[in-house]
Each structure stands twice: as C-alpha cells, then as structure tokens.
Amino acid sequence: MAKLKLWYDREGDYLELTMSRKKGHFKDVGNDIWERVDDKGHIIGFAIANFTKRLSQNREEVELPMEIAFHD
C-alpha cells in the first residue's frame, strides 16, 4: 500500500499530496486543482492552490470536485 505524503505552504496557501516520489508533471483540472501524473498518465498526487478558501467556516473539512483512487 502506498503512503500518502502531505505538504502545505501556509504563506502560499498551497497544499500538495503525493503517494510517489516518481518523476511527474502537473495537469490542470481547473478550479485551482492540478493532478500530478507520471509518464504513463497515472495519477500520483494532486495539488490545491488557495487551499484555505475551500475550508468551511463551521468545520475544517474540504470537498474536492473529483474522486481520486491511488494505485501502486
């Protein structure tokens, strides 16, 4: 099972999650969200700009406009 790693830049309000250290590139999927894909097109992570704007005022939960399944 892959480990999910999280990195957050508070000053830039940027969240990145990845499950692989493989080389990859980002693919814009809109709404300040990017998929990180490897050379075969498999999703290996994603990034969210303006992350805190997505937080509800009542709870610290975020809904993303996509479903993501990670595979080794």
N, CA, C and O atoms as a GROMACS GRO file, in nm:
protein
  288
    1MET      N    1   0.084  -0.118   0.000
    1MET     CA    2   0.000   0.000   0.000
    1MET      C    3   0.088   0.124   0.000
    1MET      O    4   0.189   0.130   0.072
    2ALA      N    5   0.052   0.222  -0.079
    2ALA     CA    6   0.130   0.345  -0.090
    2ALA      C    7   0.102   0.436   0.029
    2ALA      O    8  -0.007   0.436   0.086
    3LYS      N    9   0.203   0.514   0.066
    3LYS     CA   10   0.187   0.612   0.173
    3LYS      C   11   0.156   0.746   0.109
    3LYS      O   12   0.219   0.785   0.011
    4LEU      N   13   0.060   0.815   0.164
    4LEU     CA   14   0.022   0.947   0.116
    4LEU      C   15   0.101   1.050   0.194
    4LEU      O   16   0.098   1.051   0.317
    5LYS      N   17   0.172   1.137   0.124
    5LYS     CA   18   0.250   1.241   0.189
    5LYS      C   19   0.186   1.376   0.160
    5LYS      O   20   0.140   1.401   0.049
    6LEU      N   21   0.184   1.461   0.260
    6LEU     CA   22   0.120   1.590   0.251
    6LEU      C   23   0.221   1.700   0.275
    6LEU      O   24   0.307   1.688   0.363
    7TRP      N   25   0.212   1.807   0.196
    7TRP     CA   26   0.298   1.923   0.214
    7TRP      C   27   0.211   2.047   0.200
    7TRP      O   28   0.136   2.060   0.103
    8TYR      N   29   0.219   2.138   0.297
    8TYR     CA   30   0.139   2.260   0.293
    8TYR      C   31   0.227   2.381   0.310
    8TYR      O   32   0.309   2.386   0.402
    9ASP      N   33   0.210   2.479   0.222
    9ASP     CA   34   0.281   2.606   0.229
    9ASP      C   35   0.180   2.711   0.276
    9ASP      O   36   0.096   2.757   0.198
   10ARG      N   37   0.188   2.749   0.402
   10ARG     CA   38   0.092   2.842   0.460
   10ARG      C   39   0.097   2.978   0.390
   10ARG      O   40  -0.008   3.035   0.359
   11GLU      N   41   0.216   3.030   0.365
   11GLU     CA   42   0.229   3.161   0.302
   11GLU      C   43   0.170   3.162   0.161
   11GLU      O   44   0.104   3.258   0.122
   12GLY      N   45   0.193   3.056   0.086
   12GLY     CA   46   0.139   3.046  -0.049
   12GLY      C   47   0.000   2.986  -0.055
   12GLY      O   48  -0.062   2.984  -0.161
   13ASP      N   49  -0.051   2.938   0.059
   13ASP     CA   50  -0.182   2.872   0.070
   13ASP      C   51  -0.195   2.762  -0.035
   13ASP      O   52  -0.290   2.759  -0.113
   14TYR      N   53  -0.096   2.673  -0.033
   14TYR     CA   54  -0.083   2.568  -0.135
   14TYR      C   55  -0.067   2.434  -0.066
   14TYR      O   56   0.020   2.417   0.019
   15LEU      N   57  -0.152   2.338  -0.102
   15LEU     CA   58  -0.147   2.203  -0.046
   15LEU      C   59  -0.110   2.106  -0.157
   15LEU      O   60  -0.165   2.110  -0.267
   16GLU      N   61  -0.017   2.018  -0.126
   16GLU     CA   62   0.019   1.914  -0.221
   16GLU      C   63   0.017   1.779  -0.151
   16GLU      O   64   0.070   1.765  -0.041
   17LEU      N   65  -0.044   1.682  -0.215
   17LEU     CA   66  -0.048   1.544  -0.165
   17LEU      C   67   0.010   1.455  -0.272
   17LEU      O   68  -0.020   1.470  -0.391
   18THR      N   69   0.094   1.361  -0.231
   18THR     CA   70   0.155   1.271  -0.326
   18THR      C   71   0.171   1.133  -0.264
   18THR      O   72   0.185   1.120  -0.143
   19MET      N   73   0.168   1.034  -0.348
   19MET     CA   74   0.189   0.898  -0.298
   19MET      C   75   0.311   0.834  -0.362
   19MET      O   76   0.339   0.716  -0.341
   20SER      N   77   0.384   0.911  -0.441
   20SER     CA   78   0.500   0.856  -0.508
   20SER      C   79   0.608   0.961  -0.526
   20SER      O   80   0.579   1.079  -0.545
   21ARG      N   81   0.732   0.917  -0.521
   21ARG     CA   82   0.845   1.007  -0.546
   21ARG      C   83   0.886   1.001  -0.693
   21ARG      O   84   0.988   1.058  -0.733
   22LYS      N   85   0.806   0.930  -0.774
   22LYS     CA   86   0.834   0.922  -0.916
   22LYS      C   87   0.834   1.061  -0.979
   22LYS      O   88   0.769   1.153  -0.929
   23LYS      N   89   0.908   1.073  -1.088
   23LYS     CA   90   0.901   1.198  -1.163
   23LYS      C   91   0.763   1.209  -1.225
   23LYS      O   92   0.703   1.108  -1.264
   24GLY      N   93   0.713   1.329  -1.233
   24GLY     CA   94   0.583   1.350  -1.291
   24GLY      C   95   0.566   1.496  -1.330
   24GLY      O   96   0.655   1.578  -1.311
   25HIS      N   97   0.451   1.525  -1.382
   25HIS     CA   98   0.419   1.663  -1.416
   25HIS      C   99   0.275   1.691  -1.375
   25HIS      O  100   0.195   1.599  -1.355
   26PHE      N  101   0.244   1.819  -1.362
   26PHE     CA  102   0.110   1.859  -1.320
   26PHE      C  103   0.021   1.884  -1.440
   26PHE      O  104   0.064   1.939  -1.541
   27LYS      N  105  -0.103   1.841  -1.426
   27LYS     CA  106  -0.205   1.858  -1.529
   27LYS      C  107  -0.319   1.938  -1.466
   27LYS      O  108  -0.380   1.893  -1.369
   28ASP      N  109  -0.348   2.055  -1.520
   28ASP     CA  110  -0.452   2.142  -1.466
   28ASP      C  111  -0.589   2.080  -1.490
   28ASP      O  112  -0.626   2.049  -1.603
   29VAL      N  113  -0.665   2.062  -1.382
   29VAL     CA  114  -0.801   2.009  -1.395
   29VAL      C  115  -0.905   2.117  -1.362
   29VAL      O  116  -1.024   2.088  -1.354
   30GLY      N  117  -0.860   2.240  -1.343
   30GLY     CA  118  -0.949   2.353  -1.319
   30GLY      C  119  -0.972   2.381  -1.173
   30GLY      O  120  -0.941   2.299  -1.086
   31ASN      N  121  -1.027   2.499  -1.146
   31ASN     CA  122  -1.064   2.540  -1.011
   31ASN      C  123  -0.947   2.534  -0.913
   31ASN      O  124  -0.964   2.495  -0.798
   32ASP      N  125  -0.828   2.573  -0.959
   32ASP     CA  126  -0.705   2.576  -0.877
   32ASP      C  127  -0.662   2.438  -0.828
   32ASP      O  128  -0.602   2.426  -0.721
   33ILE      N  129  -0.693   2.333  -0.905
   33ILE     CA  130  -0.654   2.197  -0.870
   33ILE      C  131  -0.576   2.136  -0.986
   33ILE      O  132  -0.612   2.151  -1.103
   34TRP      N  133  -0.466   2.067  -0.951
   34TRP     CA  134  -0.382   2.000  -1.050
   34TRP      C  135  -0.360   1.855  -1.010
   34TRP      O  136  -0.339   1.825  -0.893
   35GLU      N  137  -0.366   1.766  -1.107
   35GLU     CA  138  -0.328   1.627  -1.085
   35GLU      C  139  -0.179   1.616  -1.115
   35GLU      O  140  -0.130   1.680  -1.208
   36ARG      N  141  -0.108   1.538  -1.037
   36ARG     CA  142   0.031   1.507  -1.067
   36ARG      C  143   0.030   1.368  -1.129
   36ARG      O  144  -0.014   1.272  -1.066
   37VAL      N  145   0.080   1.357  -1.252
   37VAL     CA  146   0.076   1.230  -1.325
   37VAL      C  147   0.216   1.186  -1.363
   37VAL      O  148   0.305   1.269  -1.385
   38ASP      N  149   0.235   1.054  -1.370
   38ASP     CA  150   0.366   1.002  -1.412
   38ASP      C  151   0.370   0.994  -1.564
   38ASP      O  152   0.275   1.037  -1.631
   39ASP      N  153   0.478   0.941  -1.620
   39ASP     CA  154   0.495   0.937  -1.766
   39ASP      C  155   0.396   0.844  -1.835
   39ASP      O  156   0.381   0.850  -1.957
   40LYS      N  157   0.328   0.758  -1.758
   40LYS     CA  158   0.226   0.669  -1.815
   40LYS      C  159   0.085   0.727  -1.800
   40LYS      O  160  -0.013   0.666  -1.843
   41GLY      N  161   0.076   0.844  -1.738
   41GLY     CA  162  -0.054   0.908  -1.719
   41GLY      C  163  -0.127   0.869  -1.593
   41GLY      O  164  -0.242   0.908  -1.574
   42HIS      N  165  -0.062   0.791  -1.504
   42HIS     CA  166  -0.123   0.751  -1.378
   42HIS      C  167  -0.115   0.867  -1.278
   42HIS      O  168  -0.012   0.932  -1.267
   43ILE      N  169  -0.223   0.890  -1.208
   43ILE     CA  170  -0.224   0.996  -1.106
   43ILE      C  171  -0.140   0.951  -0.987
   43ILE      O  172  -0.162   0.844  -0.930
   44ILE      N  173  -0.043   1.034  -0.951
   44ILE     CA  174   0.044   1.003  -0.838
   44ILE      C  175   0.035   1.109  -0.728
   44ILE      O  176   0.109   1.104  -0.630
   45GLY      N  177  -0.056   1.203  -0.745
   45GLY     CA  178  -0.076   1.306  -0.645
   45GLY      C  179  -0.162   1.418  -0.700
   45GLY      O  180  -0.210   1.412  -0.813
   46PHE      N  181  -0.180   1.519  -0.617
   46PHE     CA  182  -0.251   1.637  -0.664
   46PHE      C  183  -0.213   1.757  -0.579
   46PHE      O  184  -0.158   1.743  -0.470
   47ALA      N  185  -0.244   1.875  -0.632
   47ALA     CA  186  -0.212   2.000  -0.564
   47ALA      C  187  -0.334   2.091  -0.567
   47ALA      O  188  -0.413   2.089  -0.662
   48ILE      N  189  -0.348   2.171  -0.462
   48ILE     CA  190  -0.460   2.262  -0.450
   48ILE      C  191  -0.407   2.400  -0.412
   48ILE      O  192  -0.346   2.416  -0.306
   49ALA      N  193  -0.431   2.498  -0.497
   49ALA     CA  194  -0.395   2.636  -0.465
   49ALA      C  195  -0.512   2.700  -0.391
   49ALA      O  196  -0.625   2.654  -0.403
   50ASN      N  197  -0.484   2.804  -0.315
   50ASN     CA  198  -0.588   2.873  -0.238
   50ASN      C  199  -0.665   2.775  -0.149
   50ASN      O  200  -0.788   2.777  -0.142
   51PHE      N  201  -0.590   2.690  -0.083
   51PHE     CA  202  -0.648   2.580  -0.006
   51PHE      C  203  -0.744   2.626   0.103
   51PHE      O  204  -0.854   2.572   0.115
   52THR      N  205  -0.705   2.725   0.183
   52THR     CA  206  -0.790   2.763   0.297
   52THR      C  207  -0.922   2.826   0.253
   52THR      O  208  -1.017   2.827   0.331
   53LYS      N  209  -0.930   2.877   0.131
   53LYS     CA  210  -1.057   2.931   0.081
   53LYS      C  211  -1.161   2.821   0.067
   53LYS      O  212  -1.281   2.850   0.064
   54ARG      N  213  -1.117   2.696   0.059
   54ARG     CA  214  -1.209   2.583   0.046
   54ARG      C  215  -1.261   2.535   0.181
   54ARG      O  216  -1.355   2.455   0.186
   55LEU      N  217  -1.202   2.584   0.289
   55LEU     CA  218  -1.245   2.540   0.422
   55LEU      C  219  -1.378   2.606   0.460
   55LEU      O  220  -1.396   2.726   0.440
   56SER      N  221  -1.466   2.529   0.512
   56SER     CA  222  -1.594   2.579   0.561
   56SER      C  223  -1.569   2.662   0.687
   56SER      O  224  -1.473   2.637   0.760
   57GLN      N  225  -1.653   2.758   0.712
   57GLN     CA  226  -1.638   2.838   0.834
   57GLN      C  227  -1.677   2.759   0.959
   57GLN      O  228  -1.637   2.794   1.069
   58ASN      N  229  -1.754   2.653   0.942
   58ASN     CA  230  -1.802   2.576   1.056
   58ASN      C  231  -1.716   2.454   1.089
   58ASN      O  232  -1.727   2.399   1.198
   59ARG      N  233  -1.632   2.411   0.996
   59ARG     CA  234  -1.552   2.292   1.019
   59ARG      C  235  -1.431   2.294   0.927
   59ARG      O  236  -1.430   2.363   0.826
   60GLU      N  237  -1.332   2.219   0.962
   60GLU     CA  238  -1.212   2.212   0.879
   60GLU      C  239  -1.218   2.087   0.793
   60GLU      O  240  -1.144   1.991   0.812
   61GLU      N  241  -1.308   2.092   0.697
   61GLU     CA  242  -1.327   1.982   0.604
   61GLU      C  243  -1.332   2.041   0.464
   61GLU      O  244  -1.387   2.149   0.443
   62VAL      N  245  -1.274   1.972   0.369
   62VAL     CA  246  -1.267   2.022   0.233
   62VAL      C  247  -1.331   1.924   0.139
   62VAL      O  248  -1.306   1.803   0.146
   63GLU      N  249  -1.415   1.974   0.050
   63GLU     CA  250  -1.472   1.891  -0.055
   63GLU      C  251  -1.401   1.925  -0.184
   63GLU      O  252  -1.393   2.042  -0.223
   64LEU      N  253  -1.351   1.824  -0.251
   64LEU     CA  254  -1.286   1.844  -0.380
   64LEU      C  255  -1.381   1.803  -0.491
   64LEU      O  256  -1.462   1.712  -0.473
   65PRO      N  257  -1.372   1.869  -0.605
   65PRO     CA  258  -1.464   1.838  -0.714
   65PRO      C  259  -1.420   1.718  -0.796
   65PRO      O  260  -1.434   1.718  -0.919
   66MET      N  261  -1.368   1.614  -0.730
   66MET     CA  262  -1.324   1.495  -0.803
   66MET      C  263  -1.312   1.378  -0.708
   66MET      O  264  -1.302   1.395  -0.587
   67GLU      N  265  -1.313   1.259  -0.766
   67GLU     CA  266  -1.285   1.137  -0.690
   67GLU      C  267  -1.145   1.091  -0.732
   67GLU      O  268  -1.109   1.098  -0.849
   68ILE      N  269  -1.066   1.046  -0.636
   68ILE     CA  270  -0.930   1.005  -0.666
   68ILE      C  271  -0.905   0.866  -0.609
   68ILE      O  272  -0.935   0.838  -0.493
   69ALA      N  273  -0.850   0.780  -0.691
   69ALA     CA  274  -0.811   0.646  -0.647
   69ALA      C  275  -0.663   0.629  -0.675
   69ALA      O  276  -0.619   0.649  -0.788
   70PHE      N  277  -0.586   0.594  -0.574
   70PHE     CA  278  -0.443   0.574  -0.588
   70PHE      C  279  -0.414   0.425  -0.600
   70PHE      O  280  -0.473   0.344  -0.528
   71HIS      N  281  -0.325   0.390  -0.689
   71HIS     CA  282  -0.284   0.252  -0.707
   71HIS      C  283  -0.134   0.242  -0.711
   71HIS      O  284  -0.067   0.332  -0.763
   72ASP      N  285  -0.079   0.135  -0.658
   72ASP     CA  286   0.066   0.111  -0.669
   72ASP      C  287   0.098   0.062  -0.806
   72ASP      O  288   0.214   0.035  -0.837
   0.00000   0.00000   0.00000
